[in-house]
């Protein structure tokens, strides 16, 4: 770990509810930062740098930090925290960190920062959760869909994704159609310390990205026409990609993960009733298997400039609730799923209309499958004999 | 912040503010408009409006007011009550 430390006193005392969101954004503000930590009272920010820095560089870093703090904390409102379910104190049998044993058994393998492979035990566990989520989807008569891993840059731009989450995007590109460029690459490309030694000029303009979410594909497929039947429910599973910089230091923050979503499109009451019904059914499932968790209001990780307003809007209108599972070995929680309502945002931006001509409303229930499995292993350990019977048996419904 | 002395002045001031935030002519402000039913009044414009209301009228903006002040009549009523405007 680097010894080049820098302490910065923020010009605005960082309120407790913004320590996490601001700390996670500091990873993105400069490539020289290897670690950032905000003191619990919000009065000090510690940065660790990969290399020593001169005075000009230090001044530049401090200016970046102060600008992030100012944008996110100035005039920030205290969020209204709503807890819908609280079973964090539920007794669970496993107290330790399961990761060392998972790695030792080759059940978890780190391929690259944020990129993991999983072995048969974890895969079977995920399959069990998938079986449950498919059972849940069937109660809404949610139709199965298959979506691509790539997603259209043009369509993402249409729903303002670049403005809201620029920091976490993962771009897909290819070599330009040019004999010299391709020949040069084939002869000289090699991986160096920080990546491939290829000139950015060799790559095409960005037309596609790796998809950051599953449900967007459904909304894009429904764009610019009336919603068939006036409402629908759908389900799909897919790989999602969210670059988290130096925050990708464990299974808790993966660059590439899989998400199962159940998606609702239609009038507001249909979407909200479906979201609530799903939440109640999932609560029964989590009670059956005995997981320790809570469900509370949350917001998406909007980037600096968008954070204050967008997070306040989500909070005020109760648009997002997260299922946060307890990780007993570190006495913290981890978001494993969420219940989301987008109002008519996608209907309006993508021109998806209801029979009365108004924009449709949308919502989704989404579970990160690796995170769900990881939280379960943190609470129940690696021995299937100690697991709740429905999970041990792969949840046959 | 200048004092507001009458209901009519309050409405005129609010109408000007809405036009400024939504980038439309004052004449385009529908007195019954509400969030989501008018293209210019989307989620981001709503938050811009909340900030503008705080700066112009000094009203406290929090999670409750953000979710309640979603129409011109609701905003007027809130301002009347909190600014003690004569009707």
HADDOCK unambig.tbl for C-alpha pairs under 7 A between the chains (distance, minus, plus):
assign (segid A and resid 77 and name CA) (segid B and resid 62 and name CA) 6.19 0.50 0.50
assign (segid A and resid 79 and name CA) (segid B and resid 63 and name CA) 6.70 0.50 0.50
assign (segid A and resid 80 and name CA) (segid B and resid 63 and name CA) 6.37 0.50 0.50
assign (segid A and resid 309 and name CA) (segid B and resid 47 and name CA) 5.83 0.50 0.50
assign (segid A and resid 312 and name CA) (segid B and resid 63 and name CA) 6.93 0.50 0.50
assign (segid A and resid 313 and name CA) (segid B and resid 47 and name CA) 6.94 0.50 0.50
assign (segid A and resid 315 and name CA) (segid B and resid 63 and name CA) 6.79 0.50 0.50
assign (segid A and resid 316 and name CA) (segid B and resid 63 and name CA) 4.36 0.50 0.50
assign (segid A and resid 316 and name CA) (segid B and resid 64 and name CA) 6.39 0.50 0.50
assign (segid A and resid 316 and name CA) (segid B and resid 66 and name CA) 6.00 0.50 0.50
assign (segid A and resid 316 and name CA) (segid B and resid 67 and name CA) 5.46 0.50 0.50
assign (segid A and resid 317 and name CA) (segid B and resid 67 and name CA) 5.78 0.50 0.50
